Amino acid sequence: MIKILVCSILLSGNIFSQNISWDRYTIIPPLGRVKSIATSPLEVFAISDNYLLIFDKQTLALRKTIYFDEDISLVGYDHQYNDIWIVGTANIIRLTVVTYSMIEYTFTSEIGRFGVGKDYLFLDGVKDYSLNKKTGEIKVIQTFPGDVVWFNKTATADIRKYPFLTPYYYTDEQLESEAPFDQFPITALSDDGIYLYVGTHGYGILKYNKISWQKQRIIYGPLDSKIRKAKKFNNTICFITSQGLSYYPTTADNWKYRRFIHQIADLLFIDNKFVIGFENRISRVDGSMIFSISNFTTEVHELDSDEQYIYVGTHSGLFKMYKGTSEPIPFGPDRFPVYAIHSTQDAIFVGGEYAFYKYSKVNKMWLTVLPYGVKDIAEIEDELYLLGVNNQIIKYKKTQGDDLGNVDTNWILLPYFNIYDIDNDNEVLYCASYAGIYYYEPHTELYKVVYNLPRIKYDYVFLTENNIVAVSRSTIYSLPLKYRD
């Protein structure tokens, strides 16, 4: 009898080999479409796009994010076993809350709802089914029992039961959007008797107290997954996406954002205000107002500043503007695109399409330092690390003089390829590569891999005070620095 039971369990589904509870990193999901919400006495579970989000029920802090490489649509909670049940495209997934271990049961019929009973999971599809929790056996049944807790896909009729949610969509505040009348519909509901949890498409999750009608809003990630650029200002990381600007104070749990109609090219943070490059113009954001600073005849790529100037890298060269003025002044490299600007106390370094340049603030002269295109610049002590347009890293000693005859002796090409972004913490250089996040130690001249992050292609890497933030094509990972090795 024992052998038969073991065989039945093994044949009923696939056991996921990874142990999610051992993951040192946190996944930061985009602010997507919430499809389903369920609650337990201690936690809130939500499906947003293909992510399962687990929140603390009291604080609403995001505890865990699990990404599925398939479409998932419905989530429910099993009080008896402390399990989460998730409906996929051709399967049912059972996830244990304590260990995050998963079992997958193959099931191809479309499911509109499922019910949790004592020993069985009941599936309402083309036919009525039961799934034995102990053996995983799925059978066709004639009727459902009465003592079942049901979890349904939210329909329009379900939303209309709550008149206080009228008009059944949300709009951004004036400080959050250039288009504050855009509508974000309600897409999921969960009512536990005291609180109503409301999921939306692009507006986050809201928690209503059904007695006092007070609400709390959870903004759990960036506006969307199409991240075009990211920049760091002190302990705030800003993500430029297709929908606008999302920024994440690393000392807080809640994200903030600003939606824009036009695409953002780059941004600065000056005098506690954002200065943003939109297509071919520079603007300042002050509260709900956007003030144009200057227009260009070509596309803006990069922004930087020092105490006196704002530097603008465009598709046709470099410009500078006195702070507080609006007149762009041609400055140094021209005709070709400028991708990177790094201003120091004594010099300005510029990475262009075909060369790397240096401007001496002391001698007031430009030098063409390298005949190689550069798209990113990082500094560690007296050395610059340049990311070439060919995705290789060049190490350049910036302490050398400005004599053109010494230029060729100031740099070496580091032996590593396919690096897409770099950042540093004043001790080591972090690299986003095609096969994970690596870091380069100047004193050993060696690359080491960050083992506690997935070995996938990353587009960006950033260092905060305590974390490594790595951005892939559609997912953001955050790893505490103490788990780097």
N, C-alpha and C positions, 0 to 999 in steps of 0.2 A: 504493500500500500504506500509506503514511503517513497519507493522508486517511482511509482506512477505519479505521485504528487509533485516530485522534483521535476520530472519530465514535462508535466503540464505547465509548471511555472516557467521553465526555460523556453518552451515553444510558444508561450503566449505573447511574448514581447521581447524587445531588445533592451538590455540594461546598459545605460550610458557609462562608459568607462571613466570619464573625467570626474574628479571630485571637486566641485565648484567651491566647496567650503575652504579648500586649501589655496584658492587664488588670492594672491596678495594685492592685486589691483582692483580698482573700481571702474565699472563702465559708466560713462556719462551719456545718457540717451538724448536724442534730439526731441524737441517739443512737438510730438507727432499726433496722430489720430488715436485717441483712447477708444478701444473697442469693447472692453469689458472690465468690470470692477467687482471684487469680492472682498469680504473682511473676515478676520478672525478676532478673538478677544484682544489681541495685542498688535495686530498688523493689518495693513491695507494692501491688497494685491491688485495690480492694474496691468492690463495689456495695452501697450502703446506701440503702434506699428508691430514690429516683430520682437519687441522687448517685453520681458516680464519685470515689472517694477515692484519692489517690496518696501513699503514705508512703515515707520513707527506710527502706530495709531494715535498716540498722544501728542508727539512733537511734530509729526508729519515729515520728519527727516528721512531721506532716502537711504535705506539700509543696504539694499542689494539690487543689482541689475543683472539679468541673465538674457543673453541674446540668442535667438533661435534662427538658424539659417533656413527657415521655412515660414510660411504664413500661419499665424496662430490667431484665433478669433474669440475664444470664450474661456473664462477662468472661473473656478469654483473652489470652495474650501470644504474639507472633510473634518468636522470637529472630532470625530471618534479617533481617527488615526493621525490627526495633525498633518494632513497631506493637502497638496494643491493638485487639482485636476485641470488640464489644459487641452483644448481641442485644437488639433492641427488640421492640415489639408487632407491627410490620409491616415491619421493616427490619433490616439488618445495618449497623453503624457501624464504620468503620475510623478509628482515631485515631493519629496519629503522635506518639510520646512527646516528641521533641525540640521540635517546633513547635506541638503541640496542634492541628494542622489536621485536619479531619475530612471523610470522604466517606461518604455514606449510600447503601446499595443496597436497593432495594425488595424485600422478601421476605415473603410473607404466611403461609407455612406455619409451624406451630408447631415449635419446635426443642427437642429434649431435650438435645442435646450438639453440639459442633462440634470438628473437628480441624484442626490447622494443619500443612500440608505445605510442600514447597519452593516450589511455584508455585501451589498451590491451597489454598483453604479448603474443608473438607468439612463438609456440614451433614446431620445425622441428624434428619429430620423424618418426615412422612407417607411420603415417598419419600427416596431418597438423592440428594444434590445435590453438585455441585462449583462453587466460585466462583473464577474465574480472577483472581488478584491483579493482573495487569497490565491486563487489559481489562475486568474487572468482569462478564464473561459468566457466567450461571448455567445449568447444564445438569443434567438428570437422569442419574444413573449407576447401574450395576448393583451394583458392589461398591466398598468402600473399600480403598485400598492399605495396606500394613502399616507403612510408616515415617511415621506420623502421630502428633502429640502431641494428645491429646484433653482437652477441658475439658467437665466434666459438671455438671449441676445436682445438688446434694448431696441424696442420699436417706437414709432412716433406716438402710439397710443399710451405707452408706458410713461413717456415724458409729459404728456398732457394731463396726467393725473396730479401734477404738482403745479397749480396755478401761480404760485409765487415765483416760479422760474420764468414766467412770461417776460419777454417774447421768445424764450427758448433758444436764445443765442446770446453771445457776449461780444462786446466791442472793446478795443483798446482805450486806455486813458490817453489824454492829450499828450502827456509826457512820454508815451510809449510808441507813438506812431505818427507818420506823416498822413496816414489815411485812417483817422480814428473811427470812421463809420464802416469799415470792413467788418463783416459778420463771421463769427466763429461758432458753428452750431454745436449743440449738445449731442453727444454720440453714445454715452453710456451712463447708467445709473446703478447705484447700490444703496439700499435702505436697510439699516440695521435697527430701526425703531427710534433711536434717539438722533442719529446723524444720517444725513443724506449726502452721499458722495457723487459728484457730478464730473464726468469726463467729457472733454471737448476735442475738437479738431483744431489744434494749433494754439490753444489758449491755456492749456494746463489742466489741472484737476482742482476742484473746489469742494470744500467740506462745509455743509450747512448744519447748524444746530436747529432742529425742528421745533424747539420750544422758544428760543430767543431770536431765531432767524439770522443770527450772526454767521458770517462766512469767513473761511480762510482759503487762500489760494496758494497752490503749489506750482511754482515754475521750476521744473526739474532739469532743464537742459537748454541748449541753444535752440534758436528758432527752427532750424532745419539741419539736415545732414550734409548739405552741399557746402562744405566749408572751403572758402576760397583763399583765406589768409587768416593768420592769428598773430596777435602781438601782445606783449606783456608790459604793463605799467605798474611798477612797484609789485604789489601782491594781487593785482587784478589782471586776469587774462581775458582778452577781447577776441571774439571770433567773428570774422567777417563772412557772412553766408549769403546765399542768393536772396534771402528775404530782408537782410539788414544786419544789425549789430547786436550780438549777444555778449554780455560780459559777466564774469564770474568772480566775485570777491572770494578769495580762498579762505577767508576767515568766517564766511557765512555759509548757510546751507541753501539759500534761495538764489536763483539766477535773476538777472535783470536783462532787459532787452530794449531795443529801439528799432522799429520797422521803418524802412525807407523805400520810397518809390523807385529811386535810381540806384544803380549798382555802385557799391563802395569800392574804391581802388585801394586806399590806405587811410590811416588815421594817426593822429597825435593826441596827446592829453596835455594841454597847456592851461595853466591857471584854473585847474579843476573843471575845464570844459573840453569837449571833444572838437578837434579840428579835423575835418574829413575831406578826403579827395573823392569827388563824384565825377567819374568819366573825365571831363576836361575842365573841371572847376574845383576850387577850394572853398569850403564853407565852415562856419562855426556854429555849433549847436549850443544854444543857451535856453535851458528849460524846454518849453514846447516850440520855441522859435528856431528857425534856421536862417542864418545870415550869410549871404554870399561874400567871400573875401576877394577872390580873384578868378578870372577866366583865362584859359589857355587855348591856343589854336590846335593843340594836340592832346592825346590821352595822358592822364596822370598815372604813374606807376608807383612811386615811392615818396614818402615824406620823412623828414628829420628836422631837428632844430638844435640850436644852441642858445646862449643867453641873448644874442642879438638878432639872429635870422631864423626864418623858416626856409628849409631847402626842399625843392620840389624836383624830383626826377620824373621826366616825362618820356614819351615815345620819341621825342626829338631833342633830347639833351637835358641839361641841368639848369635850373633857375634858382634864384634866391629872392626872398622878400624880407624887408625890415619888419620886425614884429610891430603890429599896429597899423601897417600900411597895406595897400592892395595892389601895388605895382610890381609885377614880376621882372626881375633883372636877369638876362642871360649870364650864366656863370660857368665858365670852364667847358667841359665836354658838350659838344653839340651834335646835331644831325641824327645820332643814333640813340636807341633806348637806354635809359638809366634804370637799373633794377635795385641797387643797394646804395645807401648813404650811411656813413659812420663818422660822426663828428666828435672830435676830442678837443682838449684844451689848446693843442698846438697845431692841429691839422684837421683836414676833412678828407676822408677816403671815399672814393666813389667807384662802384662796380657797374660797368656798362656792358653792352652787347659784345664788344670786341676787345675791351681793354680794362685795366684797373688803374685808377688815377689817384694822385695825392696832391692836395693843395696845402702849402705851408702858410699858416697864419702869420708866422714870423717874417718870412721872406716874401710873402704875397706872390707866390709863383706856383704854377701847375707843373706836375711831372706825369708822364705816362710810365707808370711803374712796371706793369706787366702787359704783354701783348695777348692776354687771355681774357675772355668774358667772365664776369663775376656777378652772381645773383644774390649772395648773402655774405655778411661779415660778422664775425664774433671776435672778442678780444679777451686774452688771458695774459695778465702781467704785461710784458713789453712785446708781445707777439699777437699778430692778427691771423685768424684762420679764415680763409676765403673759400667759399663754395662756388666752384666754377659752373658755367652754364653746361658743361659736360658732366656735371655731378661728381667731380673730383674735388679734393680739398688741397689747398695750397697754404703752407705756413710761411708767413712773412714777418720779418723783424722790423717793426716800425721805428725802432730807436736809432736806426742808421741815419746818416746825414742825407741832405737833399742833393748831393752830387750825382748827376746822371751816370757818371762812370761807375758808381758803386751799386747801381740798381740791381743788376743781374746777380749779385752775390747775396742778396737779402732774402731769397725765398727758396723753398724746396717743395717738391710735389710729394704728398703723403701717399703711401701705397694702398689705397682703397678706392673702390668704384661704387657707382650707383647710390650715392648719398643725396637725399632730396631736401634736407633742412638741417640746420645746426643751431645749437644754443650752448651756453656755458654757465658754470657756477663759480667762476674765478679760479677753479682748480683743474677741472677736466672739461673736455669738449664732448657734448652729446650730439649724436648723429642719428637722424631718421633715415633708415636704409630700406632696401627691397626685402630684407629678411630680418627685421627686428630693429630695436634700438641698441646702438653701440655707444661706448664712450672711449675717448682717446685720452691717455694720460701723458702729458708732456714730459714728465720726468723719466718715465720708462719707455716712451715712444711706442706704446703698444695699444691696440684696440681690445676692448673687452665687451662681451655681450651682456645686456640686462636680461638675465634668465627669467625673471618673474613677470615679464611681459610677453604676450603672444609673438611668435616669430613670423610676422606678416609684414607686408609693405606699409610703411608709414610715410605720410606727406609732411608732417610737422612734428617737432619736439620742442617742449618748453620747460623751463625750470622755474618753480615757485620756491618759496622759502623752505617748504618741507616735501614737495612732491615733484615727480617727473610726470608731465602731461604729454601723452603721445596721441597724435591724430591720424587715423587711417582714412580710407576713402569714405566710410560711413559711420565710424565709431570713434569715440574719444575714451582713452584709457588714462587713469590717474593712479600712479604708484608711489607710495611713500619712499622717500630717499633711503630710509634705513633698510629697505628690501632690495636695494640696487644689486647687491652681490649675494 
